[in-house]
Amino acid sequence: IDIIKKRNGRYYVQSNRDKLSVFDSNGKHLFNVGQVGQGPGEYSLISDFDADLDNIYILSPKNIFVYDLSGHFIKKISIEDCSFGK
């Protein structure tokens, strides 16, 4: 296990920089978010992640992957396209 974060009554557990699992408050596994690969919603590795009241976000090199709170892929945002502070 690399990182554990508690958000909205759930536990988000990142392991081996390539897997994000979601557990309920009792420790029951609910689902995994995305997976390593080249297809839609698939990432190369997890640099970091977070969740808010609407979505789950996975930071991967050059991209942010956005999933709903059930783990379904919504979109990929290229970091190169972002204009942080510009």
C-alpha positions as CSV (number, residue, x, y, z in Angstrom):
1,I,0.0,0.0,0.0
2,D,1.3,3.4,-1.0
3,I,-1.4,5.8,0.0
4,I,-4.7,5.6,1.9
5,K,-7.1,8.6,1.9
6,K,-10.6,8.8,3.5
7,R,-13.1,10.8,1.5
8,N,-16.9,10.9,1.9
9,G,-17.0,7.9,4.2
10,R,-14.9,5.7,1.9
11,Y,-11.3,4.6,1.9
12,Y,-9.3,5.0,-1.3
13,V,-6.2,2.7,-1.3
14,Q,-3.4,3.1,-3.8
15,S,-1.0,0.2,-4.1
16,N,2.0,-0.4,-6.3
17,R,1.4,2.9,-8.1
18,D,-0.9,1.0,-10.5
19,K,-4.0,0.2,-8.6
20,L,-6.7,2.3,-6.8
21,S,-9.2,0.3,-4.7
22,V,-12.3,1.8,-3.0
23,F,-13.6,0.4,0.3
24,D,-16.6,1.3,2.4
25,S,-16.3,2.4,6.0
26,N,-16.5,-1.2,7.2
27,G,-13.6,-2.2,5.0
28,K,-15.6,-4.0,2.3
29,H,-14.1,-3.8,-1.1
30,L,-16.4,-1.9,-3.4
31,F,-14.5,-1.6,-6.7
32,N,-11.2,-0.7,-8.4
33,V,-10.9,2.5,-10.3
34,G,-9.6,2.1,-13.9
35,Q,-6.5,0.0,-14.7
36,V,-3.1,0.1,-16.3
37,G,-3.3,0.0,-20.0
38,Q,-3.6,2.0,-23.2
39,G,-7.4,2.1,-23.7
40,P,-10.0,4.6,-22.7
41,G,-9.9,5.3,-18.9
42,E,-6.6,3.3,-18.6
43,Y,-3.5,4.9,-17.1
44,S,0.2,4.2,-17.1
45,L,0.7,4.6,-13.4
46,I,-0.7,6.5,-10.5
47,S,1.3,9.5,-9.3
48,D,-1.4,10.7,-7.0
49,F,-5.2,10.6,-6.6
50,D,-8.1,12.4,-4.8
51,A,-11.9,12.4,-4.6
52,D,-14.5,15.0,-4.0
53,L,-18.3,14.9,-3.7
54,D,-18.7,14.3,-7.4
55,N,-15.6,12.5,-8.9
56,I,-12.4,10.5,-8.4
57,Y,-9.3,11.9,-9.9
58,I,-6.1,10.0,-10.8
59,L,-3.0,11.9,-11.7
60,S,-0.8,10.0,-14.1
61,P,2.2,11.3,-16.1
62,K,0.9,13.9,-18.5
63,N,-2.8,13.3,-17.7
64,I,-5.6,13.5,-15.1
65,F,-8.2,10.8,-15.4
66,V,-11.7,11.6,-14.1
67,Y,-14.1,8.9,-12.9
68,D,-17.5,9.1,-11.2
69,L,-18.0,7.9,-7.7
70,S,-18.8,4.4,-9.0
71,G,-15.5,4.1,-10.7
72,H,-16.8,4.7,-14.3
73,F,-14.5,6.6,-16.6
74,I,-15.7,10.1,-17.5
75,K,-12.7,11.8,-19.3
76,K,-9.0,12.3,-19.6
77,I,-7.5,15.8,-19.3
78,S,-4.0,16.3,-20.8
79,I,-1.9,18.2,-18.4
80,E,0.0,19.7,-21.3
81,D,-3.3,21.3,-22.4
82,C,-3.8,23.0,-19.0
83,S,-2.7,26.5,-18.5
84,F,-2.1,26.7,-14.8
85,G,-1.7,30.4,-14.0
86,K,-1.2,31.4,-17.6
